[in-house]
Amino acid sequence: MFNYYTNIVKSMGWLNACYRLLYLIQQKTGITEKKTGFRYLSDMNFFSESTIKESDVIRNWEFVREKYIQSVLIKDFDFKFDNDNLTKYLTEPTNHYANHLYQYFSNQYLKVDSPIVFNKDYYHNIVWPSGTHWRHYAKSGLPYNDIKLVWEPSRLIILFLLVRRYHYDNNVQWLEKGCDLILEWVNQNPPELTVNWACGQENAFRLFAMLFFLLNIPNLMTESEKYHKLVTQVTLYAWRVGVHINNNIIYARSQQNNHAISESIALWIIGLLFPIFKMSEHWIKKGKNILSKELNQQVYDDGSYIQHSMNYHRLVLDDLLFLTSTLKLFNKSVPAEVRNKFEKMTSFLYEFVDPVSGKVPNYGYNDGANILLLSCTDYTDFRPVLQASWYALFNERFYNRGPWDEKMLWLFGQEALKSPLVERQVKKSIAFRDGGYYILRDKNSWCMTRCHSYRNRPGQADMLHIDLWHNGVNIVVDSGSYRYYTEDSSSNYFKSTIAHSTVTINDKNQMEQGPGFLWFNWTRSNLIYFDDSKFEGEHYSYIHDFKSVHRRIITNLKSDCWEVADTVFTRNTLRDLSIKSRFHLINDTWMRKEDKQFVIFQSNKYNYSIAIVNIGEIDISIYKSEQSIYYARKEEIPVLEIFHIGNTYEKEFLFKTYFGPSDILLNKIGIN
């Protein structure tokens, strides 16, 4: 038991564990509840403790709004929408919302009540408790299930769509619906008394959506009673969020992840937009200080991110974009140390965006976050965040005109569209050695792998996983993460080694799974060689249990063909050693045929083939498994499994697998 808790502390880091222990003490003793209690955060207390009047609230907001309109010139917004994208990503979700179908995680619709019940999990038709402090029930698990399923509507991301829909068709009903939605949320969620108050980051995202909506309400509504009520309620909410985050950010910092970044930015923004609050100057200084420290700790020197996740990487960029856009209103810019990390993260992510599809590997934890829903593009398209980020940094654009411009335009105005294109070099193979990411490229294809010794908390047990892309199609895929909590073991499957395109021994994870999101006995790896056409690396996760090392060599054979050679070196003497190499494939029918030397699988749809060297001591098959691209949704995919069935006393086990366009690959390996 002592070793178990020691491993937990090591996995969290000693400083973070101290943060967490202090926060736990505050919760157990009731300090947390006292510092952010319902009575302290009441409307009456807000006005009685300060000299602020409701008229001051309105004047303050009109001052901010005037700066925003002058900066963004949204009244002259004339972006030309692509009709298909417009229908799918703007008119369809807002029309569904009008018919009480709420969009969850950017991809699926659930029937909801009218008005929506914000403390209800509509997946399981379960209402979460309310009326007492959130600390008593705010965690995933039975009887209430996955907390993210009740949080998702409360992010109020639909507000971005509603206000954009108004500016597209000038129908004021979309603004009315947005106003009603905010007021209903406030009515159903008294401060600190529902599960929707539990997370400072969730409060930050919700506030960002409210602020963006309110900033883009046109002049025709600003004299109405409902508008004044809305301004008052959003101002009160901003104050409550500031108090909540200020008193609880120690917990976010103990996690050493995107929570602390989002919450520190929220403090900074609240202080800027609401100087009428007594604590505004303090929140600005505190937010700025914590953000600088957290970015310094969380972003490696090569721009890779501590959470080992492409989607969380985008989330942090969106946080920084909203901060940069807000600072611009006051003719301010981000500090040099923040800008430095912002630039490195943007440059890093650019290398992983497929040039044809705009998608990235579905790598690492993916919780469905898309916190600035400001473009008519799919959730999986990362070009909008890159276009806006590069403009925010350098007043230049990565990409030619397209739907990915819209986020940049909403945040920075029409001038952004006139900015020059950056002079970009053709993407080449590249190594991010700090984060352990390696990319090899050919003319129409590219692949990514990881070779990293963890020094910060891992996300998934996936070392030497490979992602392979050809002509914009993700041929060898990552399974994703599905949900963070499920009643069965499926949430554990998606982060396991079996769910990734790498080698397993006895189907064992590369690391030992701890409680929650923790892993014990972190993977250690070694890069042996890397150049423009070859990667060679190995990891040591299986030494302790099986005295074995997995080495992977990826070679670019040119003409968009690839060789993946997996070798397991072992000193193991167990007879039950089971060595498998798996490749999770794009969902298609893969037709099998055999040659004397190879077993070949040909894609029915993509003119693509995979050839495995048949050495006579392996069993080769394709079975069905699952992939999750969008949170809480999964679909069937095929998995190619190569299973060594030979003598377990051998010192080396070798699998050789070839990938490429069918006509080119088969000719290259000598098959007519």
C-alpha positions as CSV (number, residue, x, y, z in Angstrom):
1,M,0.0,0.0,0.0
2,F,2.9,2.4,0.8
3,N,4.4,1.8,-2.7
4,Y,1.0,2.4,-4.3
5,Y,0.7,5.9,-2.7
6,T,4.4,6.6,-3.4
7,N,3.8,5.8,-7.0
8,I,0.8,8.2,-7.1
9,V,2.9,11.0,-5.7
10,K,5.7,10.3,-8.2
11,S,3.2,10.3,-11.0
12,M,1.8,13.7,-10.0
13,G,5.2,15.2,-9.0
14,W,6.1,16.2,-5.5
15,L,5.2,19.9,-5.8
16,N,1.9,19.1,-7.5
17,A,1.1,16.5,-4.8
18,C,1.7,19.2,-2.2
19,Y,-0.7,21.5,-4.0
20,R,-3.3,18.7,-4.2
21,L,-2.8,17.8,-0.5
22,L,-3.3,21.4,0.5
23,Y,-6.4,21.7,-1.6
24,L,-7.8,18.4,-0.2
25,I,-7.3,19.8,3.3
26,Q,-9.2,23.0,2.4
27,Q,-12.0,20.9,1.0
28,K,-12.3,18.5,4.0
29,T,-12.1,21.3,6.5
30,G,-14.8,23.3,4.7
31,I,-12.4,26.2,3.9
32,T,-13.2,25.9,0.2
33,E,-16.9,26.0,0.8
34,K,-16.5,29.0,3.1
35,K,-14.3,31.0,0.7
36,T,-16.7,30.5,-2.3
37,G,-20.0,30.1,-0.6
38,F,-23.4,30.9,-2.0
39,R,-24.0,33.8,0.3
40,Y,-20.7,35.4,-0.4
41,L,-21.3,35.2,-4.2
42,S,-24.9,36.4,-4.0
43,D,-26.2,39.4,-6.1
44,M,-26.9,41.3,-2.8
45,N,-23.4,40.8,-1.5
46,F,-21.9,42.0,-4.8
47,F,-23.7,45.3,-4.7
48,S,-23.6,45.8,-0.9
49,E,-19.9,45.2,-0.5
50,S,-18.9,47.6,-3.3
51,T,-19.9,51.0,-4.5
52,I,-21.0,49.5,-7.8
53,K,-24.5,50.2,-9.1
54,E,-26.3,48.6,-11.9
55,S,-25.9,51.7,-14.0
56,D,-22.1,51.4,-13.5
57,V,-22.3,47.8,-14.8
58,I,-24.0,48.9,-18.0
59,R,-21.6,51.9,-18.5
60,N,-18.6,49.7,-18.0
61,W,-19.8,47.2,-20.6
62,E,-20.6,49.8,-23.2
63,F,-17.1,51.2,-22.8
64,V,-15.7,47.7,-23.5
65,R,-18.1,47.0,-26.3
66,E,-17.2,50.3,-28.1
67,K,-13.5,49.3,-28.0
68,Y,-14.4,45.9,-29.4
69,I,-16.5,47.2,-32.3
70,Q,-13.8,49.7,-33.3
71,S,-11.2,47.0,-33.2
72,V,-13.0,44.2,-34.9
73,L,-15.4,46.2,-37.2
74,I,-17.8,43.3,-37.1
75,K,-20.6,45.4,-38.6
76,D,-18.7,45.3,-41.9
77,F,-18.1,41.5,-41.7
78,D,-18.4,40.2,-45.3
79,F,-16.8,36.8,-45.2
80,K,-17.9,34.6,-48.1
81,F,-19.2,31.3,-46.7
82,D,-19.0,28.1,-48.6
83,N,-22.6,26.9,-48.9
84,D,-22.0,23.3,-48.0
85,N,-19.9,24.2,-45.0
86,L,-22.3,26.8,-43.9
87,T,-25.2,24.4,-43.9
88,K,-23.4,21.7,-42.1
89,Y,-21.5,23.7,-39.5
90,L,-23.8,26.7,-38.9
91,T,-27.4,26.6,-40.1
92,E,-27.9,22.9,-39.3
93,P,-26.8,23.0,-35.6
94,T,-28.7,26.3,-35.0
95,N,-31.8,24.9,-36.7
96,H,-31.5,21.8,-34.6
97,Y,-31.1,23.9,-31.5
98,A,-34.3,25.7,-32.3
99,N,-36.0,22.3,-32.4
100,H,-34.6,21.3,-29.0
101,L,-31.7,19.1,-30.4
102,Y,-28.5,20.1,-28.8
103,Q,-25.1,19.5,-30.4
104,Y,-22.7,17.6,-28.2
105,F,-19.0,17.4,-28.8
106,S,-19.3,19.0,-32.3
107,N,-20.7,15.8,-33.9
108,Q,-23.9,14.4,-32.4
109,Y,-27.4,15.7,-31.4
110,L,-29.4,14.8,-28.4
111,K,-33.0,15.7,-27.7
112,V,-33.2,18.1,-24.8
113,D,-35.9,19.7,-22.7
114,S,-37.3,23.1,-23.3
115,P,-35.7,24.9,-21.6
116,I,-32.7,22.7,-21.4
117,V,-32.0,21.2,-17.9
118,F,-28.3,22.1,-17.4
119,N,-27.8,19.6,-14.6
120,K,-29.0,16.6,-16.6
121,D,-27.0,14.0,-18.3
122,Y,-29.1,13.5,-21.5
123,Y,-27.1,10.4,-22.5
124,H,-28.3,8.5,-19.5
125,N,-31.4,10.6,-18.6
126,I,-30.0,11.2,-15.1
127,V,-30.3,14.5,-13.3
128,W,-27.3,15.4,-11.1
129,P,-28.0,16.7,-7.6
130,S,-28.0,20.4,-6.8
131,G,-28.6,22.7,-3.8
132,T,-25.5,21.9,-1.8
133,H,-21.9,22.8,-2.4
134,W,-20.5,21.1,-5.5
135,R,-17.6,19.5,-3.6
136,H,-20.0,16.9,-2.2
137,Y,-20.7,15.2,-5.6
138,A,-18.5,16.7,-8.3
139,K,-16.7,13.6,-9.7
140,S,-17.3,11.0,-12.4
141,G,-18.6,7.7,-11.3
142,L,-21.8,5.9,-10.4
143,P,-24.6,6.7,-9.8
144,Y,-24.2,9.8,-12.0
145,N,-21.6,8.6,-14.5
146,D,-19.3,10.7,-16.7
147,I,-19.3,14.3,-15.4
148,K,-18.3,15.6,-18.9
149,L,-21.7,14.5,-20.2
150,V,-23.5,17.0,-17.9
151,W,-20.9,19.7,-18.4
152,E,-21.0,19.8,-22.2
153,P,-24.2,21.8,-22.7
154,S,-23.1,24.1,-19.9
155,R,-20.0,25.2,-21.8
156,L,-22.6,27.2,-23.9
157,I,-20.5,26.7,-27.0
158,I,-23.8,27.1,-29.0
159,L,-23.6,30.8,-28.2
160,F,-20.8,31.2,-30.8
161,L,-23.1,29.6,-33.4
162,L,-26.1,31.7,-32.5
163,V,-24.4,35.0,-32.7
164,R,-22.6,34.1,-35.9
165,R,-26.0,32.9,-37.4
166,Y,-27.5,36.3,-36.6
167,H,-24.6,38.1,-38.4
168,Y,-25.1,35.8,-41.4
169,D,-28.9,36.2,-41.9
170,N,-29.8,39.2,-39.6
171,N,-32.6,37.2,-38.0
172,V,-32.9,38.5,-34.4
173,Q,-34.4,35.2,-33.2
174,W,-30.9,33.8,-32.8
175,L,-29.9,36.6,-30.5
176,E,-33.1,36.1,-28.5
177,K,-32.3,32.4,-28.1
178,G,-28.8,33.2,-27.0
179,C,-30.0,35.7,-24.4
180,D,-32.6,33.3,-23.0
181,L,-30.0,30.5,-22.9
182,I,-27.6,32.6,-20.7
183,L,-30.3,33.8,-18.4
184,E,-31.7,30.2,-18.0
185,W,-28.2,28.9,-17.2
186,V,-27.8,31.6,-14.5
187,N,-31.2,30.8,-13.1
188,Q,-30.6,27.1,-12.8
189,N,-27.1,27.3,-11.4
190,P,-26.9,29.4,-8.3
191,P,-23.3,30.1,-7.4
192,E,-21.4,27.0,-6.1
193,L,-24.5,24.9,-5.7
194,T,-24.4,22.7,-8.8
195,V,-21.9,20.4,-10.5
196,N,-21.4,23.0,-13.2
197,W,-19.5,25.2,-10.7
198,A,-17.1,22.4,-9.8
199,C,-14.4,23.2,-12.4
200,G,-12.7,26.5,-12.8
201,Q,-11.8,25.8,-16.4
202,E,-15.4,25.0,-17.3
203,N,-16.4,28.3,-15.8
204,A,-13.7,30.0,-17.9
205,F,-14.9,28.4,-21.1
206,R,-18.5,29.3,-20.3
207,L,-17.6,32.9,-19.6
208,F,-15.6,33.2,-22.9
209,A,-18.7,32.1,-24.7
210,M,-20.9,34.6,-22.9
211,L,-18.5,37.4,-23.4
212,F,-18.1,36.8,-27.1
213,F,-21.9,36.6,-27.6
214,L,-22.4,39.8,-25.6
215,L,-19.7,41.7,-27.5
216,N,-21.3,40.9,-30.8
217,I,-24.9,41.9,-30.0
218,P,-25.8,44.8,-32.4
219,N,-26.9,48.3,-31.5
220,L,-30.6,47.5,-32.2
221,M,-30.8,45.4,-28.9
222,T,-28.6,47.6,-26.6
223,E,-31.5,49.7,-25.3
224,S,-33.8,46.7,-24.4
225,E,-34.5,45.7,-20.9
226,K,-33.4,42.1,-21.6
227,Y,-30.0,43.4,-22.9
228,H,-29.5,45.3,-19.6
229,K,-30.5,42.3,-17.6
230,L,-28.1,40.2,-19.6
231,V,-25.2,42.6,-19.1
232,T,-25.8,42.6,-15.4
233,Q,-26.0,38.8,-15.1
234,V,-22.9,38.3,-17.2
235,T,-21.0,40.9,-15.2
236,L,-22.1,39.2,-11.9
237,Y,-21.1,35.8,-13.4
238,A,-17.7,37.2,-14.4
239,W,-17.2,38.4,-10.8
240,R,-18.2,35.0,-9.4
241,V,-15.9,33.2,-11.8
242,G,-13.0,35.5,-10.7
243,V,-13.6,34.7,-7.1
244,H,-14.0,31.0,-7.7
245,I,-10.9,30.7,-9.8
246,N,-8.8,33.0,-7.5
247,N,-9.7,30.7,-4.5
248,N,-9.4,27.4,-6.3
249,I,-6.6,27.7,-8.8
250,I,-4.3,25.8,-6.6
251,Y,-6.1,22.7,-7.6
252,A,-5.7,23.5,-11.3
253,R,-2.0,24.1,-10.8
254,S,-1.7,20.7,-9.0
255,Q,-2.8,19.0,-12.2
256,Q,-0.1,20.7,-14.3
257,N,-2.2,20.8,-17.4
258,N,-4.4,23.1,-19.5
259,H,-6.7,23.9,-16.5
260,A,-4.2,26.3,-14.9
261,I,-3.6,28.0,-18.3
262,S,-7.4,28.5,-19.0
263,E,-8.1,29.7,-15.5
264,S,-5.1,32.2,-15.3
265,I,-6.2,33.6,-18.6
266,A,-9.8,34.0,-17.3
267,L,-8.5,35.9,-14.3
268,W,-6.5,38.2,-16.6
269,I,-9.5,38.8,-18.9
270,I,-12.0,39.4,-16.1
271,G,-9.6,42.0,-14.6
272,L,-9.2,43.8,-18.0
273,L,-12.9,43.9,-19.0
274,F,-14.3,44.6,-15.5
275,P,-12.1,47.3,-13.8
276,I,-15.1,48.1,-11.6
277,F,-14.4,45.0,-9.5
278,K,-12.3,45.6,-6.4
279,M,-10.0,42.7,-7.2
280,S,-9.5,43.4,-10.9
281,E,-5.9,44.6,-10.6
282,H,-5.0,41.7,-8.3
283,W,-6.6,39.2,-10.8
284,I,-4.7,40.7,-13.7
285,K,-1.3,40.4,-11.9
286,K,-2.1,37.0,-10.6
287,G,-3.4,35.7,-13.9
288,K,-0.4,37.1,-15.8
289,N,2.1,35.6,-13.3
290,I,0.5,32.2,-13.2
291,L,0.2,32.0,-17.0
292,S,3.8,32.8,-17.6
293,K,4.9,30.2,-15.0
294,E,2.6,27.5,-16.3
295,L,3.5,28.0,-20.0
296,N,7.2,27.8,-19.0
297,Q,6.6,24.5,-17.2
298,Q,4.1,23.0,-19.6
299,V,5.5,23.9,-23.1
300,Y,8.8,22.2,-24.0
301,D,11.5,24.1,-25.8
302,D,10.5,22.5,-29.1
303,G,6.9,23.6,-28.8
304,S,5.5,20.2,-27.8
305,Y,2.9,20.2,-25.0
306,I,3.1,18.5,-21.6
307,Q,-0.2,16.6,-22.1
308,H,0.9,14.6,-25.1
309,S,-2.4,15.5,-26.9
310,M,-3.1,17.2,-30.2
311,N,-6.5,18.4,-29.1
312,Y,-5.3,19.8,-25.8
313,H,-2.5,21.5,-27.7
314,R,-5.3,23.3,-29.8
315,L,-7.2,24.2,-26.6
316,V,-4.2,26.1,-25.2
317,L,-3.8,27.9,-28.5
318,D,-7.5,28.9,-28.4
319,D,-7.0,30.1,-24.8
320,L,-4.0,32.3,-26.0
321,L,-6.0,33.6,-29.0
322,F,-8.9,34.8,-26.8
323,L,-6.4,36.5,-24.5
324,T,-4.5,38.1,-27.4
325,S,-7.8,39.3,-29.0
326,T,-8.9,40.8,-25.6
327,L,-5.6,42.5,-24.9
328,K,-5.8,44.1,-28.4
329,L,-8.9,46.1,-27.3
330,F,-6.7,47.9,-24.7
331,N,-3.7,48.3,-27.1
332,K,-1.8,45.7,-25.1
333,S,0.1,42.6,-26.2
334,V,1.1,39.4,-24.5
335,P,4.4,39.5,-22.6
336,A,7.5,38.2,-24.3
337,E,7.7,35.0,-22.4
338,V,4.1,34.2,-23.2
339,R,4.5,35.1,-26.9
340,N,7.6,32.9,-27.1
341,K,5.7,29.8,-26.0
342,F,2.7,30.8,-28.1
343,E,5.0,30.9,-31.2
344,K,6.6,27.6,-30.5
345,M,3.3,25.8,-29.9
346,T,2.0,27.2,-33.2
347,S,5.1,26.2,-35.2
348,F,5.0,22.7,-33.6
349,L,1.3,22.1,-34.4
350,Y,1.7,23.3,-38.0
351,E,4.0,20.3,-38.7
352,F,1.3,17.8,-37.7
353,V,-1.5,19.3,-39.8
354,D,-2.1,17.2,-42.9
355,P,-1.7,19.5,-46.0
356,V,-4.7,18.0,-47.8
357,S,-7.3,17.5,-45.1
358,G,-6.2,19.9,-42.4
359,K,-6.5,17.1,-39.9
360,V,-3.9,15.9,-37.3
361,P,-3.2,12.5,-35.8
362,N,-5.9,11.6,-33.4
363,Y,-3.2,11.4,-30.8
364,G,-3.5,11.5,-27.1
365,Y,-6.4,12.4,-24.9
366,N,-9.3,14.0,-26.8
367,D,-12.2,15.4,-24.7
368,G,-14.1,17.0,-27.6
369,A,-13.0,20.5,-26.6
370,N,-13.4,23.2,-29.3
371,I,-13.8,26.2,-27.1
372,L,-13.8,29.0,-29.8
373,L,-16.3,27.6,-32.3
374,L,-15.7,30.3,-34.9
375,S,-15.4,28.6,-38.3
376,C,-17.5,26.6,-40.7
377,T,-15.1,23.7,-40.6
378,D,-15.2,20.3,-39.0
379,Y,-14.0,19.7,-35.4
380,T,-11.1,17.7,-36.8
381,D,-9.8,20.6,-39.0
382,F,-6.9,22.4,-37.3
383,R,-6.4,25.1,-39.9
384,P,-8.6,27.7,-38.3
385,V,-6.5,27.7,-35.1
386,L,-3.3,27.9,-37.0
387,Q,-4.4,30.6,-39.3
388,A,-5.6,32.8,-36.4
389,S,-2.6,32.0,-34.2
390,W,0.0,32.9,-36.9
391,Y,-1.8,36.1,-37.7
392,A,-2.0,37.0,-34.0
393,L,1.8,36.5,-33.7
394,F,3.1,37.9,-37.0
395,N,0.2,39.6,-38.9
396,E,0.6,37.0,-41.6
397,R,-1.5,34.0,-42.8
398,F,-0.4,30.4,-43.2
399,Y,-3.2,29.5,-45.7
400,N,-4.9,31.0,-48.8
401,R,-8.5,32.1,-48.5
402,G,-10.9,29.5,-47.1
403,P,-13.4,28.7,-44.4
404,W,-10.5,28.4,-42.0
405,D,-10.2,32.3,-42.2
406,E,-13.3,32.8,-40.2
407,K,-11.9,32.4,-36.7
408,M,-9.1,34.9,-37.5
409,L,-11.7,37.4,-38.8
410,W,-14.0,37.2,-35.8
411,L,-11.1,37.7,-33.4
412,F,-9.0,40.3,-35.3
413,G,-11.3,41.9,-37.9
414,Q,-11.2,42.6,-41.6
415,E,-7.6,43.8,-41.6
416,A,-6.5,40.2,-41.0
417,L,-7.8,39.1,-44.4
418,K,-5.5,41.6,-46.1
419,S,-2.4,40.3,-44.4
420,P,0.3,38.7,-46.6
421,L,0.8,34.9,-46.8
422,V,3.9,33.7,-45.0
423,E,6.6,32.4,-47.3
424,R,6.6,28.8,-46.3
425,Q,9.1,26.1,-47.2
426,V,8.0,22.7,-48.4
427,K,7.5,20.6,-45.3
428,K,10.4,18.2,-44.6
429,S,11.0,15.4,-42.1
430,I,11.5,16.8,-38.7
431,A,12.3,15.8,-35.2
432,F,10.9,17.3,-32.0
433,R,13.4,15.7,-29.6
434,D,12.2,17.4,-26.4
435,G,8.7,16.0,-26.8
436,G,9.8,12.8,-28.6
437,Y,7.8,13.3,-31.8
438,Y,9.3,12.3,-35.2
439,I,7.9,12.9,-38.6
440,L,9.1,11.4,-41.9
441,R,7.8,12.8,-45.2
442,D,7.5,11.8,-48.8
443,K,5.9,13.5,-51.7
444,N,2.2,12.5,-51.0
445,S,2.6,10.8,-47.6
446,W,4.0,11.2,-44.2
447,C,4.2,9.3,-40.9
448,M,4.5,10.2,-37.2
449,T,5.9,8.2,-34.3
450,R,6.8,8.8,-30.7
451,C,10.1,7.9,-29.0
452,H,10.1,9.6,-25.6
453,S,11.2,9.1,-22.0
454,Y,8.4,10.6,-19.9
455,R,9.3,13.4,-17.5
456,N,5.7,14.5,-17.1
457,R,2.5,12.6,-16.6
458,P,1.8,10.3,-19.6
459,G,-1.6,10.2,-21.2
460,Q,-1.7,6.9,-23.0
461,A,0.5,3.8,-23.2
462,D,1.5,4.2,-26.8
463,M,5.2,4.4,-27.3
464,L,6.4,3.8,-30.9
465,H,2.9,4.1,-32.1
466,I,2.8,5.1,-35.8
467,D,0.3,7.3,-37.7
468,L,0.5,7.0,-41.5
469,W,-1.1,9.4,-44.0
470,H,-1.4,9.3,-47.8
471,N,-3.0,11.9,-50.0
472,G,-4.9,13.3,-47.0
473,V,-6.2,9.9,-45.8
474,N,-5.2,8.6,-42.4
475,I,-4.3,5.0,-43.3
476,V,-2.8,3.8,-40.0
477,V,-4.8,5.6,-37.2
478,D,-4.9,6.2,-33.5
479,S,-7.9,4.8,-31.7
480,G,-8.5,8.0,-29.7
481,S,-9.9,8.1,-26.2
482,Y,-13.7,7.8,-26.4
483,R,-14.8,8.8,-22.9
484,Y,-12.9,9.5,-19.6
485,Y,-15.3,7.4,-17.6
486,T,-17.5,4.5,-18.6
487,E,-19.4,1.9,-16.7
488,D,-17.4,-0.9,-18.4
489,S,-13.7,-1.2,-19.2
490,S,-13.9,0.6,-22.6
491,S,-12.3,3.8,-21.3
492,N,-9.3,1.8,-20.2
493,Y,-9.1,0.1,-23.6
494,F,-8.7,3.3,-25.6
495,K,-5.6,4.4,-23.6
496,S,-4.0,1.0,-23.6
497,T,-1.1,-0.3,-25.7
498,I,-3.5,-2.7,-27.5
499,A,-5.4,0.2,-28.8
500,H,-2.3,1.6,-30.6
501,S,-0.3,0.7,-33.6
502,T,2.7,-0.7,-31.8
503,V,4.0,-4.0,-30.4
504,T,2.7,-5.7,-27.2
505,I,4.0,-8.6,-25.2
506,N,1.4,-10.8,-23.6
507,D,-1.1,-8.0,-24.4
508,K,0.3,-6.1,-21.4
509,N,0.4,-2.3,-21.2
510,Q,3.7,-0.6,-21.5
511,M,3.1,1.1,-18.1
512,E,1.1,0.1,-15.0
513,Q,-2.3,1.8,-14.8
514,G,-2.9,3.8,-11.7
515,P,-6.1,5.5,-10.4
516,G,-7.9,8.0,-12.7
517,F,-5.6,9.4,-15.3
518,L,-2.3,8.2,-13.7
519,W,0.2,5.7,-15.0
520,F,3.0,4.2,-12.9
521,N,6.5,3.1,-14.1
522,W,6.7,5.5,-16.9
523,T,8.1,4.5,-20.3
524,R,11.8,5.1,-21.0
525,S,12.9,5.2,-24.6
526,N,16.0,5.8,-26.8
527,L,16.3,7.4,-30.2
528,I,19.0,5.4,-32.1
529,Y,18.9,7.2,-35.5
530,F,16.9,9.8,-37.4
531,D,17.3,11.5,-40.7
532,D,15.1,12.6,-43.7
533,S,14.2,9.0,-44.6
534,K,14.7,6.8,-41.6
535,F,13.7,6.6,-37.9
536,E,15.1,4.0,-35.5
537,G,14.2,3.9,-31.8
538,E,13.4,1.6,-28.9
539,H,11.7,1.5,-25.6
540,Y,12.3,-0.4,-22.4
541,S,8.8,-0.9,-20.9
542,Y,9.0,-4.7,-21.1
543,I,12.4,-5.2,-19.5
544,H,11.1,-5.7,-16.0
545,D,8.4,-8.3,-16.7
546,F,9.8,-10.0,-19.8
547,K,13.4,-9.0,-20.1
548,S,12.6,-7.7,-23.6
549,V,13.1,-4.5,-25.7
550,H,11.0,-3.4,-28.6
551,R,12.8,-1.6,-31.4
552,R,11.1,0.0,-34.4
553,I,12.7,1.1,-37.7
554,I,10.6,3.1,-40.1
555,T,12.2,3.6,-43.6
556,N,10.9,5.8,-46.4
557,L,11.3,3.6,-49.5
558,K,10.4,6.6,-51.8
559,S,7.4,6.8,-54.1
560,D,5.3,7.0,-51.0
561,C,6.1,3.5,-49.8
562,W,7.2,2.7,-46.3
563,E,8.8,-0.2,-44.4
564,V,8.1,-0.7,-40.7
565,A,10.5,-3.3,-39.1
566,D,9.6,-4.3,-35.5
567,T,12.2,-6.3,-33.6
568,V,11.7,-7.7,-30.1
569,F,15.0,-8.6,-28.4
570,T,14.5,-10.8,-25.4
571,R,16.3,-12.8,-22.7
572,N,13.0,-14.2,-21.5
573,T,12.7,-17.9,-20.9
574,L,8.9,-18.1,-20.4
575,R,7.0,-20.4,-22.7
576,D,3.9,-18.2,-22.7
577,L,5.5,-15.2,-24.4
578,S,3.0,-13.7,-26.8
579,I,4.4,-11.0,-29.2
580,K,2.0,-9.1,-31.4
581,S,2.4,-6.2,-33.8
582,R,-0.8,-4.3,-34.5
583,F,-1.8,-1.6,-37.0
584,H,-5.2,0.1,-36.6
585,L,-6.5,0.9,-40.0
586,I,-8.9,3.3,-41.7
587,N,-12.4,1.8,-41.9
588,D,-12.6,0.0,-45.2
589,T,-12.8,-3.5,-46.6
590,W,-9.2,-4.9,-46.8
591,M,-9.0,-7.8,-49.2
592,R,-6.5,-10.5,-48.5
593,K,-4.3,-12.4,-50.9
594,E,-1.1,-14.4,-50.4
595,D,2.2,-14.7,-52.2
596,K,5.0,-17.1,-51.4
597,Q,6.8,-14.4,-49.4
598,F,4.1,-12.0,-48.5
599,V,0.5,-11.7,-47.1
600,I,-1.1,-8.7,-48.7
601,F,-4.1,-6.7,-47.8
602,Q,-5.6,-4.3,-50.3
603,S,-7.9,-1.5,-49.6
604,N,-11.2,-1.6,-51.5
605,K,-11.6,2.2,-51.5
606,Y,-8.2,3.9,-51.4
607,N,-5.9,2.0,-53.8
608,Y,-3.6,1.2,-51.0
609,S,-1.9,-2.0,-49.9
610,I,-0.2,-3.5,-46.9
611,A,2.3,-6.3,-47.3
612,I,3.6,-8.4,-44.4
613,V,6.7,-10.6,-44.8
614,N,5.4,-14.2,-44.2
615,I,8.3,-16.0,-42.4
616,G,6.1,-19.0,-41.6
617,E,6.1,-18.5,-37.8
618,I,3.5,-15.8,-37.7
619,D,-0.3,-15.7,-37.8
620,I,-1.7,-12.7,-39.8
621,S,-5.3,-11.6,-39.5
622,I,-7.6,-8.6,-39.4
623,Y,-10.1,-8.3,-36.6
624,K,-12.7,-5.6,-35.8
625,S,-12.1,-3.1,-33.0
626,E,-13.1,0.5,-32.3
627,Q,-11.9,4.1,-32.9
628,S,-13.2,7.3,-31.3
629,I,-12.6,10.6,-33.2
630,Y,-15.3,12.6,-31.4
631,Y,-15.8,12.4,-27.6
632,A,-18.5,9.9,-26.5
633,R,-18.8,8.4,-30.0
634,K,-17.0,5.3,-31.4
635,E,-17.1,3.4,-34.6
636,E,-15.8,0.1,-35.9
637,I,-12.4,-0.1,-37.6
638,P,-10.2,-3.0,-38.7
639,V,-7.0,-3.9,-36.9
640,L,-4.2,-5.8,-38.6
641,E,-2.6,-8.2,-36.1
642,I,0.7,-10.0,-36.7
643,F,1.2,-12.7,-34.1
644,H,4.5,-14.5,-33.6
645,I,3.7,-18.2,-32.9
646,G,7.3,-19.6,-33.1
647,N,9.9,-20.8,-30.6
648,T,9.7,-18.6,-27.5
649,Y,13.3,-19.3,-26.7
650,E,14.5,-17.3,-29.7
651,K,16.5,-14.1,-28.9
652,E,14.9,-12.0,-31.6
653,F,11.4,-11.7,-33.1
654,L,11.1,-9.7,-36.3
655,F,8.0,-8.4,-38.1
656,K,8.4,-6.5,-41.4
657,T,5.4,-4.6,-42.8
658,Y,5.2,-2.6,-46.0
659,F,2.8,0.2,-46.8
660,G,2.1,2.1,-50.0
661,P,-0.1,2.8,-53.1
662,S,-1.1,-0.6,-54.4
663,D,0.4,-0.5,-57.9
664,I,3.7,1.1,-56.7
665,L,4.1,-1.0,-53.6
666,L,3.5,-4.4,-55.1
667,N,5.9,-3.6,-58.0
668,K,8.5,-2.4,-55.5
669,I,8.4,-5.6,-53.4
670,G,8.4,-7.8,-56.6
671,I,4.8,-8.8,-56.9
672,N,3.0,-8.5,-60.3
